[in-house]
């Protein structure tokens, strides 16, 4: 199942109803933006929308979506056991609670006025009533609805690579639409306000729109008050219910949850494990916000697995997507009823949206052929000896930024910064052959990037930064190693050690890169006349390695760097891994 469609039935209902409301809001705001042109254009577009949204089917769909979305949102608020949540989620919930206080009275002034009092609630009527007396509140409503909807869509779609690629354009549109709508509202509102200052014009507007009389206006005012009080009453009941629920939970014996290598906490009955972590201030990865769409909150159950019910939809779907073993569960879905000992498998600081959809290996490990590139700075000690600590850190960060950017643009993953060097891996998703070509592309980009970097800082250093690198490919063990909060995705194996040794040879040979024959053959690099592999004795490798020296990354053959048919394009952000540094 697509990662965007995962979730339980209530989550999917909230998603669908939210999308329906967002489409309505989008068309309404675009309609309002036509006020930048003229009131006639606003009304002409509204004449197209109105038969759809005011039809019986449209009214049922739109009204049902609004009621269901609000009810489900309030249910989620009422059943939440902790308010230690990400800031974005708190903002979205806050706007979701405030919106009805402004939206319901607006509905009374338009739809109820039209249905009950036969008012022609077109743009002429709405603008005459709203501007300027209610312009500020209406503008706040527009912004809150738009921000609430955009946040919901962003934190849903950010799991999709296609969305992340289109994010800059969508961000531009997300800014332009409300700005244009507010501008259209302001210009058309001021135009109408100036027009109806004339009493005869005002009377004409009232006739055209069948303006409610004094008695009808009084009734509408009463309805507006009732809907506000009614919603406030619902919120009050929910607040009381939350208080009672917490009081009852506090009287139930607490459950001990032990985090391997970390804390031991007391959990309330009914809390999910993710809520337990948040309530106790324990960092816990959760890219999708606890909606069971991603697997980033997953934990390995060390003790107490038998006390948990088996996973059901949607947890089973997500766990199946990552081929998780039986003792790995989603923290956002399990509700402990007995003591548990768990290990968090992903660190929050190392997980982002780009990683959420990646089928990563489980902590038990898997073997996968990949390319490993180790790039180091020459004569770092000499360069840093004459500099202040601040200057050294600045220089290294500039150097690391150039290398990391090149690696990620090529489709690789920065694995670790080791002193003044960088370890990167390629081919985790694209395969070994494509990974070797990616590594060579990265090496060429690094060499060219040094020209720009040196033009900025070489004068301060006294000489340009130079690099040496080793590149090898072979089977690597991919898994999660570490203890407690230091657990992370890691690659280990002979190929890592060989890459380190090839880097040392490149340093001795005064060249930028030494790559193994395995890399060259996998990348499809056939050596030309005068080029040959040399046999090298490499520590950590049985036998002899055949390798090839490259004076500069920019000298790599263009034919080798070219993408092959069917080769996946480089991602905008590679998944993060960590490599265990080889022992000397």
N, C-alpha and C positions, 0 to 999 in steps of 0.2 A: 504494500500500500504506500502511495506517495506520502512523504513526510508531512505535507501540508494538510492532508486529510485525516491524520490520526487524531485520536481524542475520543472521549466518551460521548454518548448521545447528547447530553446537556451542553457540552462544549461545542459540538457541531451545530446544535440548534442556536446557541448564542452567536456563533460565527455567521451562520446563514442569515439570521435576522439582522445582525449588525451590518452585513454587506448590503442587504436590501435598503436599510435606512441610510447607509452611506451613499448609495446610488441616488436615492431621492435627494439627499442633501447636496450632492454634487450638481445635479441638474438644476436644483433650486438656486444654488449660488451662481452657476453660470448664467441662469436666467436674470438674476439680480445684476450681474456684471454688465448686462446689455444696457443698463442705465447709463453707462458711459457713452452710449450712442444716442438713445432717445427712449422716452416712455413707450412710444409706439412699438419699437423693437422688443422691449420687455414684454409687452402685452401679447405681441404676435407669437413669441416663443411660448408664453404661458398658455396660449390658446391651443398649442400642440400638446403640452404636458397635461393640461387639466382633464381632457376626456379620458386619459389613462388613469390618473391617480384618483379621479372622482367617480370613476365607474364602480359598479358593485364589486367586481373582482379586484380592481385596484384598491378600493377602500378596505376590503377584507385582508388583502395581502399586506398593505402598508400599516393598517391599524393593528392587525395581528402581530406583525413583526415588532411594532413598537411595544405592545403589551408584553409579549413573550420576552423580548430583550430586557426590558426593565425588570420583569419578575425574576428572570434567571440571574440578572446582575445582583438584585437584592438578596436572592437566595445564596449566592456565592458569598456576599458580604456577611450574611447572617451565620453561615456555617464556618467562617474563617476562625481558626483557633489562635492565630498570632498575627500581629500587625507589624512585625519585623519583616518588611517586604522591600523589594527594590524601589527606588524613588520613582521610576517611570510608572510602575504599577500603582503606587500610591496616588500619583497625579491623575492617572487615568480613572481610578476609582472615584477620586474627589470630584473630577469634572462630571463623571457619570451620575453622581448624587446631586450636583448643583443644576445640571441641565434641565431636569423636569420642573424645577421651580420657575424657570423662565420659559420653557417650551409649552407646558400645559396651558398657561394663560394665553399664549400666542395662538394655540389651537382653538381656545374658546373664542378669541376675537375673529378668527377666520372660519374654520370649519363649522363650529357650533353656531356662529352668527349666521352663516349661510344656510345651514340645515334647519334651524329653529326659527330664525327671524327673517328668512328669505333675503338676506343681504347679498349683494353682488361683491364678493370679497376679491376683487381683482387688484392689480398693482396700484391703480389709482386710489382705491379705498385704503389699502394697507399703508401706502406712503403718507396719505393724508392723516391717518391715525397715529402713525409711528413718529413722523418727523415734525418737530424736534424733540417732543416731550419724552418719547421712549427710545430715542435713537441710541443712547449709550447702552441701555439694557439689551436692545436687539443686537447691537454690534458684539457685545459680550457673549450673547447666545450663539451667534454665528461662529465666533472664534473658538468657543468651548466645544461646540459640536464638531467643528473641523479638526481641532487638535485631538479630541477624544477618538474620532474615527481614524485619523491618520496614524495615531499611536497604535491602535489595535491592528491595523493592516500591516504596519511596519514590523511589529513584533510577531506577526504571523508569517509574513512573506520573507522575512530576513533569513529563514532557513533555506530559501531557494537560491541557488547560484544565479539564475536568470534575473531575479529581483536585485541581487547585490550588484550585478553588472549594470543594471538600468537605474540604480539608486540615485546617481547625480541628476539625471533628467527628471526623475519622479520628485526629487526634493525641490527642484526648480518649480515644477508644476504645483507642488503642495504649498509653495509660498505665493505663487502668482494667483491662484484661484481665490483665496480669501481676500487678498489685497484688491483684486479687481472687483470682487463682490462688494466689499466695503466702499470702494470708490464709486461704484455704480449706485449703491444705496445712498451715499452722501449727495452725489450730484443730482440724481432724480428726486431725492427727498427735498433738497433745497429748492429745486425748480417748482415742485408741487406746493411747497409751503409758501413760496412767493406768489404763486398763482392764486391760492385760496385766501390771501389777505384781502382780496376784493370780496365783499359780501355776496355779490351776485354770482361770482365764480364759485364760491363755497356752496351756495344753494344749488347751483347746477351740478356740482360734484355729488352732493347728497342725493339729488334726484337720480343721477345716473347710476349710483351705487346702491340705491335704496337704503340709505344711511339709517341705522336704528334710531328710533325716537328716544325720548327721555326715559320712558318706562323700560324699553328694551335695553338701553344702556345701563340702567340700574340693575337689571337682571343679569346682564353680562358681567358687570362688576362683581355681583354676588357669586356667579359661577367661578370667576377667577379666584376669588377668595377661598371658595370651597375646595377647588382643586389643589391650591397651595396647602391649605390646612389638612386636606386628606392625605397628601403625600407626606407632609410633616408628621402626621399621625402614624403612618406606616413606618416611617423611619424611627419614630419613638418606640413603637412596638418591637421593632427589630433590635433596637438598643437594649430594651428590657430583656428580650429573649436572649441576647448575647450575654448579658450579665447573669441571668439565671443559669444558662448553660455552663458558663465558666464556674459558677458557684457549685453546680452539681459535679462538674469534672474535678474540682478541687477536693471534693469529699471522697472521690474514688481513689483507691490506692494507686500510686504512680508506678510507672514501668521504667526500669533501668535500661538505658541505652548506652553501650560502651563503644566508643570510636577507637579502632585499633591505632595505637600510637598517639592517642589524643585524650579527649575528655570522657568522663562518665557523667551522664546527665539523667535527670528524672523527667519522663515524658508523661503528658496527660493522656488519658484514655480518649481514643477517637482521632488523635492527631496523626497526620501522615509523617513519615520519617523526615521528609523535607521540611515540614512545619516544625518538627522537633529541633532540627538543626538551626533554623532561622530564629526560633524562639529563644534558643540558648546562645545565639551569637556565634555559631560554628559555621565557618565558610563552607558553602556547598554549591557546586556548579549546578546551574539550571538555566540553560539558554532559552528554552521555550516558556519559562515562567511556571513550571509545574503543571503543564497541560498534557504531559505524556506524549508529546509529538517527537521530542528528541530523546536521546538516551544519556544525556550528559550528567544527570543526577544519579546515575546508577551506582549501586553499592554491591559489594560482595558480602554475603551473609556468612560470617565465620562461625557463629553459634546461634541457635534458635530458629533455623530455617523451617524446622518441622512445625513450629507454632504459627506459621503464616499460611493463609489459604493460597492455593495455586493461582498464578496470574490469569486474569481474564482479559477480554478485550477492554481497552486498547493496549494494555501493558504487554500482553502476549505478542501483539503485532510488532511493537517497537523492539522487544527483546529478540524476536525472530529475525528482524532486519539486521541486527548486529551479531547474530549467531551466538547469543550469550548462553553460557552454561546454566544449569538449574539453580546454582547458588548465587546468581547475579539477578538483582531485582531493581525496579525503579523506585527511588525514594519518594517520589511524588504520588505513588500509588499504594504503597503498603502502609497499613495502619497497625503498628505493633500492639499485641495484646499480652505479650510476655517479654521478658528480658531478651535483648539481642546484642550481639557483638558484630559490628559492621566495619568495613573498610571502604572509604570513599575512593572511587577509582579514577576520578578526574579532579584536578585542581581548578578552582574557579578562575585563577589568573591565567591559565593556559588554554582556556576553552572559549571559543567565539562562535558566532553563527556559521561561519564557513566550516567549522569542524562538526557541527551538529548532525549534518546529513552524511558524514563520512562513515563508511563501514569500517570501524577500527577493530583491531584485534583485541581480544580479551586479555586480561592480565595473565592468563595462563600461557600466552605467547603463541606466535605462529612464525614460520620461516618464510621469508620472501626475498627474491633477488632484487637488489637495488644498487644504485651507484652512490658512493660516498666521496665528497670533495672536502679536503681540509686545506684552508687558505690561511697563511700566516704572514705577519709583517717581518721584513728583514731588519736586523739590527735595532730591534725595539729598545733594548736596554741603553744603547748609545743615544737614541733619539730622546728618550725620556729622562736620562740622567741630568740633563741641564735644564729641565723644565720644572715648574711648580706643579704640585698635584692637580690643581684645577686645570692647568694646560694639558696635562697628560690625559685626564678624563675627557676633556673636550676633544682632543685629537682622536682618541680611541672611539668615541661615540660617532664622530664624523666618518671614521674608517668603517666602523661596523654598519652604519646606516647605508653606506655605498654598497657594501658587500651583501647585506640582507636584501636590499632592493633588487639587486641583480639576480639573486637566487630566486626570489619570489616571482619576479617577472618571467624567469625562465621556466617556472612551474615546479621548483623545488621547495624544500622546507628548511629553514634555519633551525638547526638542531641544538646547537650550544655555542656559546662564546667561551673559548678556553684561553684565558690570559689575553694575548694579543692576536688570537686566531679565531677562526670561525669554522665550525663543522656543519655541513649541509648534506642532506640526502635527497635523492631524486628517484622517481619511478615507483613511489608507493602506490599510486593509483594508475599511472600511465603505463607501467610495465618497464622491464629492464632496458630494452632497446631505446625506447623513447626517453627513458630516464638518463641514459648515457649521453644522448644528444642534448638533453636539457642541461646537463652538467657542463658540457662543452660550451653551450651558448652562454651560460652564466659566467664561465671563465673569460670568455671574450668580452662580455659586458663589463665585468670587473676591471679588466685591463683598461678599457676605454674610460670607465668612470674615474680611474685613478688620475687621468689627465686633468679632469675638471677639479678633482679634490686637491691635487698638487698645485694647481694654479692658485688655489685659495690659501693653502697653509704651508706650502714648501718654503716660502720666504721666511716664515717664522721658525721653521725647523732647521733651516740651514741647508737642507738637501731634500729631494723628493722622497716620498714613501715608495718603497719597493716591496714586492710580495714574492712568495714562493708557495707552491701548492702541490698536493698529491691527490690523484684521482684513481680510484679502483672500484671494481664492481664485483659483486658476488652475493651468495646467500647470507642474509642477516636475520637475526631473531628479533622480531618486533613484538613488544609486549609492554606491560606496565610494571616498572620496578621502583623500589624505594620503600619508604616506611612512613606511615602517618601522612602529614601534609606534604611530604616530599615525593609522593607517588606520581609518576608521570609516564607518558608514552616514551619508550626508549628503544633504540636499536643497538644491538651488540653483536660482535662477531669478528672473524678474522679480517674481513674487508676493511673494518674501521682501523685496525692496527696497521694493515698494509698501506692505507692512505696516509697514515702518520709517517711511516717509513719512507714513502715516496716523496713526501714533502721535505724530509730531511735530505734526501738525495738531490732534490731540486735546489735546495739551499747550497749544497756543496758544489753543484754543477753551475751555479750562477744563472739558472734559467727560471722562468716563471712557473712552469708546469712540467711534472712528470706523470704520465698516465700509463696505466697497464695495458697490455695487449688485449685483455678481456674487455676493457672499455672501448678500445679502438674498433675491435671486431663487432661488438654489439652495436656501436654507433654507425657501422658501415664505412669506416675510414680505411681506405686502401692507401698505403704509403707510396709516395711517388719516387722518382729517381733520386738517388742520393739520400733517401730517408730509410732508416732501418731501426728495428727494435734491438735493444741491447739487453743482455742477460744480467740480472742483478740478484745478489743475495740479500734477501729481506728478512729481517728478524720477525718472528711470529708467523712465518709462512713456511710450510714444508716444501723444500725444493727451491727452484729458482723462478723469479718473476721476470718475464719479458716486458720491457717498458720502453717508452718513447719520450724523448725530450722535446718540449715546445718552448722556444725562446720567449715568446710573448703570446698572450691569449688572442690578440688580434691576428696572429699568423695562422690560426686554425682554418682549415680549408672551408670555404663557404658552402661547398657541396655537402659537407658533413653536417653543417648547422641547419640546412634546409629541412623544413618539416616534411614528413612523409605522408602520403595519402592515408587517411583514417586515423592519423595521430591526433589525440585529443589536444585542444588548445590549452595553453598555459592558464591556470586559474589566476584570478585577481588576488587571491590570498591563499597561500599553501597551508595545510594543516601543520600544527606545531608538534614537533617531536623532541625528544631529548636523547642524547647518546651517552652511553657510559664511556668515559675516557679510558683509553687503553693503559694498561699497566706497563711500565718500562721493564 
